[in-house]
Amino acid sequence: MLFLTFVYQLNGPTLRRVLPGISALIAFEASARHNSFSRAASELHISEGAVSRQISRLESQLGTTLFLRRGNRVELSRQGVNYASQVRDILGRLEQESLRLIAQPEDGGTLELAVMPTFASRWLIPRLGRFQRRHPNIILNLSERTQPFPMAGSGFDVVVHFDHPAWAGHQTQSLFEEMLVPVCRPGLIEEYASGVSPLVLLHKRNTPNEWRNFVSSSELNILNAVAGPRFDLFSMLIEAAVAGMGVALVPSAYVKSELASGSLCIPWTHAVRGNRVNVVTLADEVADPAREVFVQWLLEEVQLYCDAEHLPSNRDVSMQS
């Protein structure tokens, strides 16, 4: 059947829902993506005639033209373009949730995490082996997000990100404040002092005033603290500093290995506070044991890190913002 009809009672008159059949939506999405019934048929391993009939029935039920037929060619109508975007999103989310359910152990859970890229690669992932050993039945899927976003409807269970108004109304627990330190290739400052090369400051694009704050709170004599190349990620800044492009201002937590190996050094013993890193969850969701286990583990790991580095933490701070 192309459409499924459901009749149900909701504290009042009987309501009727008419929903397209999944096979029709799949045929439509494939045809829209390829702008071709024949290529859609090849992908779906059915005949071109079967695809054409699915589309025709769908158009009849919706009462609108989804494709414009031009000889042997087809292209989406204006209504078809809008509908294709919605159908593609719905099918994608349905597939994601189905795969998530298939992969989830019956006595565990699966969590979707959205994490700042450099925090993920340089702080979180190196510690996830410990979580996996303690909780082998909880699967963590990581995605990177450089900017804050509306969490409701995003499909993410947990977000680790810096302070932002986007988290208003969510459950937010502070992890720690970034301590920004200057780093550069060994010998670079000596080259600058001797006039061999100019002093270049490397900046993070979305926090362009960090160097100005650093200079104003120190005794350094740098005339233009906002000049210099800009990079999207801390990981890019770190690699640029290793390559000798200049001095980067980065969280100390992200450069432990480079400082230990000697590929980077700290030219000036001064640090400034950066962003506060938070763990964010939806405040109105039902309790999820897997999510609660992960958040508690994350808070414990942060406390261990802060104790080892003699940094202040906010393990017990939980606020509704």
C-alpha positions as CSV (number, residue, x, y, z in Angstrom):
1,M,0.0,0.0,0.0
2,L,1.2,3.5,-0.8
3,F,-0.5,5.1,2.2
4,L,-1.3,3.8,5.7
5,T,-4.3,5.1,7.4
6,F,-4.5,5.2,11.2
7,V,-7.7,5.9,13.2
8,Y,-7.4,6.6,16.9
9,Q,-9.1,8.4,19.7
10,L,-7.5,11.3,21.6
11,N,-9.8,12.4,24.3
12,G,-12.4,13.5,21.8
13,P,-13.4,13.0,18.2
14,T,-11.7,10.3,16.1
15,L,-8.6,11.6,14.2
16,R,-7.3,10.1,11.0
17,R,-3.7,10.2,9.9
18,V,-2.6,9.4,6.3
19,L,1.1,8.6,5.9
20,P,3.0,7.7,2.7
21,G,4.3,4.2,2.5
22,I,8.1,3.8,3.1
23,S,8.7,2.2,-0.3
24,A,7.1,5.2,-2.1
25,L,9.2,7.7,-0.1
26,I,12.4,5.7,-0.8
27,A,11.6,5.7,-4.5
28,F,10.9,9.4,-4.4
29,E,14.1,10.3,-2.5
30,A,16.3,8.3,-4.8
31,S,14.7,9.8,-7.9
32,A,15.0,13.3,-6.4
33,R,18.7,12.8,-5.6
34,H,19.5,11.5,-9.1
35,N,16.9,13.5,-11.1
36,S,16.3,10.2,-12.9
37,F,13.8,7.4,-12.5
38,S,16.2,5.0,-14.3
39,R,19.1,5.7,-12.0
40,A,16.9,5.4,-9.0
41,A,15.6,2.1,-10.2
42,S,19.2,0.8,-10.7
43,E,20.0,1.9,-7.1
44,L,16.9,0.3,-5.6
45,H,17.2,-2.9,-7.8
46,I,13.6,-2.5,-9.2
47,S,12.3,-1.6,-12.6
48,E,12.1,1.9,-13.9
49,G,8.4,1.4,-14.4
50,A,8.0,0.4,-10.8
51,V,9.6,3.7,-9.7
52,S,7.5,5.7,-12.1
53,R,4.3,4.1,-10.7
54,Q,5.4,4.8,-7.1
55,I,5.9,8.4,-7.9
56,S,2.7,8.8,-9.9
57,R,0.7,7.3,-7.0
58,L,2.5,9.5,-4.5
59,E,1.7,12.6,-6.6
60,S,-2.0,11.5,-6.8
61,Q,-2.3,11.0,-3.1
62,L,-0.6,14.3,-2.3
63,G,-2.5,16.1,-5.0
64,T,0.6,17.9,-6.4
65,T,3.2,17.4,-9.1
66,L,6.6,16.4,-7.6
67,F,8.4,15.9,-10.9
68,L,8.3,17.8,-14.2
69,R,8.5,15.3,-17.1
70,R,10.4,16.6,-20.1
71,G,10.7,13.8,-22.6
72,N,12.9,11.2,-21.1
73,R,14.1,13.6,-18.5
74,V,12.6,14.5,-15.1
75,E,13.3,17.3,-12.7
76,L,11.8,18.3,-9.4
77,S,9.0,20.8,-9.3
78,R,9.2,23.6,-6.8
79,Q,7.0,21.6,-4.4
80,G,9.1,18.5,-5.1
81,V,12.3,20.3,-4.1
82,N,10.8,21.3,-0.7
83,Y,9.3,17.8,-0.1
84,A,12.5,16.0,-1.1
85,S,14.4,18.0,1.5
86,Q,12.0,17.0,4.2
87,V,11.8,13.3,3.1
88,R,15.6,13.0,2.9
89,D,15.9,14.3,6.5
90,I,13.1,12.0,7.8
91,L,14.5,8.9,6.1
92,G,18.0,9.8,7.4
93,R,16.9,10.1,10.9
94,L,14.8,6.9,10.7
95,E,17.8,5.0,9.4
96,Q,20.1,6.5,12.1
97,E,17.7,5.5,14.9
98,S,17.3,2.0,13.4
99,L,21.0,1.4,13.2
100,R,21.3,2.8,16.7
101,L,18.8,0.3,18.0
102,I,20.4,-2.6,16.1
103,A,23.8,-1.8,17.5
104,Q,22.7,-1.2,21.1
105,P,23.3,-4.0,23.5
106,E,20.1,-5.0,25.3
107,D,21.6,-4.3,28.7
108,G,23.4,-1.2,27.7
109,G,22.8,1.9,25.6
110,T,24.1,4.1,22.8
111,L,24.9,7.8,23.2
112,E,25.3,10.4,20.5
113,L,27.9,13.0,21.6
114,A,28.6,16.4,20.1
115,V,32.1,17.6,21.1
116,M,34.4,20.5,20.2
117,P,37.0,19.0,17.8
118,T,40.3,19.6,19.6
119,F,38.8,18.8,23.0
120,A,37.6,15.5,21.5
121,S,40.9,14.5,19.8
122,R,43.4,15.8,22.5
123,W,41.5,15.4,25.8
124,L,38.4,13.1,25.6
125,I,39.3,10.3,23.1
126,P,42.6,9.5,24.9
127,R,40.6,8.8,28.0
128,L,37.7,6.9,26.5
129,G,39.5,3.6,26.7
130,R,38.9,3.8,30.5
131,F,35.2,4.4,30.0
132,Q,35.0,1.5,27.6
133,R,36.6,-0.9,30.0
134,R,34.3,0.1,32.8
135,H,31.2,0.2,30.7
136,P,31.6,-2.1,27.7
137,N,27.8,-2.2,27.0
138,I,27.6,1.6,26.4
139,I,28.4,2.7,22.9
140,L,29.6,6.3,22.4
141,N,29.2,7.9,18.9
142,L,31.2,11.1,18.6
143,S,30.5,14.0,16.2
144,E,32.4,17.3,16.1
145,R,30.6,20.6,16.4
146,T,32.7,23.8,16.2
147,Q,29.8,26.1,17.0
148,P,26.9,25.9,19.5
149,F,23.6,24.8,18.0
150,P,20.0,24.2,19.1
151,M,20.2,20.8,20.9
152,A,16.5,20.0,20.9
153,G,15.7,17.8,17.9
154,S,19.4,17.5,17.0
155,G,19.6,13.8,17.9
156,F,22.5,14.4,20.4
157,D,22.3,13.1,24.0
158,V,25.3,14.9,25.3
159,V,27.1,18.0,24.2
160,V,30.6,19.2,25.4
161,H,31.1,22.8,24.5
162,F,31.9,26.3,25.7
163,D,29.4,28.7,27.4
164,H,26.8,30.1,25.0
165,P,23.2,31.3,25.0
166,A,22.3,28.3,22.8
167,W,22.3,26.2,26.0
168,A,19.6,28.3,27.7
169,G,17.0,26.0,29.2
170,H,19.4,23.0,29.2
171,Q,21.0,21.2,32.0
172,T,24.6,22.6,32.1
173,Q,27.4,21.3,34.3
174,S,30.7,23.2,34.3
175,L,33.8,21.0,33.7
176,F,36.7,23.5,33.8
177,E,38.0,26.7,32.4
178,E,40.6,26.6,29.7
179,M,44.0,28.0,30.8
180,L,45.5,29.6,27.7
181,V,49.3,29.5,27.4
182,P,51.6,30.8,24.6
183,V,53.5,28.1,22.7
184,C,55.9,28.2,19.8
185,R,58.8,26.2,18.2
186,P,61.9,26.3,20.3
187,G,64.3,29.0,19.2
188,L,61.6,31.2,17.5
189,I,61.6,33.9,20.2
190,E,65.4,34.1,20.0
191,E,65.1,34.6,16.2
192,Y,62.7,37.4,16.8
193,A,64.8,39.0,19.4
194,S,67.9,39.0,17.2
195,G,65.9,40.4,14.2
196,V,66.1,37.3,12.1
197,S,62.3,37.0,11.8
198,P,59.3,39.1,12.9
199,L,57.0,38.1,15.8
200,V,53.8,36.6,14.4
201,L,50.8,35.9,16.7
202,L,48.5,33.1,15.7
203,H,44.8,33.6,16.5
204,K,41.7,31.5,16.9
205,R,39.1,32.9,14.6
206,N,36.1,33.0,17.0
207,T,38.1,34.5,19.9
208,P,40.1,37.3,18.2
209,N,40.7,39.3,21.4
210,E,42.5,36.6,23.4
211,W,46.0,37.8,22.5
212,R,45.0,41.4,23.3
213,N,43.8,40.2,26.7
214,F,47.0,38.2,27.2
215,V,49.2,41.2,26.4
216,S,47.3,43.7,28.4
217,S,47.5,41.5,31.5
218,S,51.3,40.8,31.1
219,E,54.4,42.9,30.8
220,L,55.0,42.1,27.2
221,N,55.6,45.0,24.8
222,I,53.7,43.9,21.6
223,L,52.3,46.8,19.6
224,N,49.6,45.1,17.6
225,A,48.2,42.1,19.4
226,V,45.3,41.5,17.0
227,A,47.4,41.1,13.9
228,G,48.3,37.7,12.5
229,P,46.8,34.6,10.8
230,R,43.5,33.2,12.0
231,F,42.5,29.5,12.3
232,D,39.2,27.8,13.0
233,L,40.5,25.2,15.4
234,F,42.9,24.9,18.3
235,S,44.4,21.8,16.6
236,M,45.2,24.0,13.6
237,L,46.9,26.6,15.8
238,I,49.0,23.9,17.5
239,E,50.2,22.5,14.2
240,A,50.9,26.0,12.9
241,A,53.0,26.6,16.0
242,V,54.9,23.3,15.6
243,A,55.6,24.3,12.0
244,G,57.2,27.6,13.2
245,M,54.6,29.9,11.8
246,G,54.4,31.9,15.0
247,V,53.3,31.9,18.6
248,A,49.9,30.4,19.4
249,L,47.7,30.9,22.5
250,V,46.1,27.6,23.3
251,P,44.7,25.6,26.2
252,S,47.5,24.0,28.2
253,A,45.5,20.7,28.3
254,Y,45.9,20.3,24.5
255,V,49.7,20.6,24.2
256,K,50.9,18.2,26.9
257,S,52.6,15.8,24.4
258,E,54.2,18.6,22.3
259,L,55.7,20.3,25.4
260,A,56.9,16.9,26.7
261,S,58.5,16.0,23.4
262,G,60.1,19.4,23.0
263,S,58.4,20.2,19.7
264,L,56.8,23.2,21.4
265,C,57.9,25.4,24.3
266,I,56.3,28.1,26.4
267,P,58.2,31.4,25.7
268,W,56.5,33.5,28.4
269,T,55.4,32.2,31.8
270,H,52.0,33.9,31.8
271,A,48.5,32.4,31.2
272,V,45.0,33.8,30.9
273,R,41.6,32.2,31.4
274,G,39.8,31.1,28.2
275,N,36.3,29.7,27.7
276,R,34.6,27.5,30.3
277,V,34.0,24.0,29.0
278,N,30.6,22.5,29.9
279,V,28.7,19.3,29.6
280,V,25.2,19.9,28.3
281,T,22.1,17.7,28.3
282,L,18.4,18.4,27.7
283,A,16.7,19.3,31.0
284,D,13.3,17.9,30.2
285,E,14.3,14.4,28.9
286,V,13.4,11.3,30.8
287,A,16.2,9.7,32.8
288,D,18.7,7.8,30.7
289,P,21.0,5.5,32.7
290,A,23.6,5.4,30.0
291,R,23.7,9.2,29.8
292,E,23.9,9.6,33.5
293,V,26.8,7.1,33.7
294,F,28.7,8.9,31.0
295,V,28.2,12.4,32.5
296,Q,29.3,11.1,36.0
297,W,32.4,9.5,34.5
298,L,33.3,12.7,32.6
299,L,33.0,14.7,35.8
300,E,35.3,12.2,37.6
301,E,37.9,12.4,34.8
302,V,37.8,16.2,34.8
303,Q,38.4,16.2,38.6
304,L,41.4,13.8,38.2
305,Y,42.8,16.0,35.5
306,C,42.3,19.2,37.5
307,D,43.8,17.7,40.6
308,A,46.9,16.5,38.7
309,E,47.3,20.0,37.0
310,H,46.5,21.9,40.2
311,L,43.6,23.6,38.4
312,P,40.2,24.7,39.8
313,S,37.3,22.6,38.7
314,N,33.6,22.8,39.1
315,R,32.7,19.1,39.5
316,D,29.8,19.8,41.9
317,V,28.4,22.8,40.1
318,S,25.1,22.0,38.3
319,M,23.0,24.9,37.1
320,Q,19.9,25.4,35.1
321,S,20.6,28.2,32.7
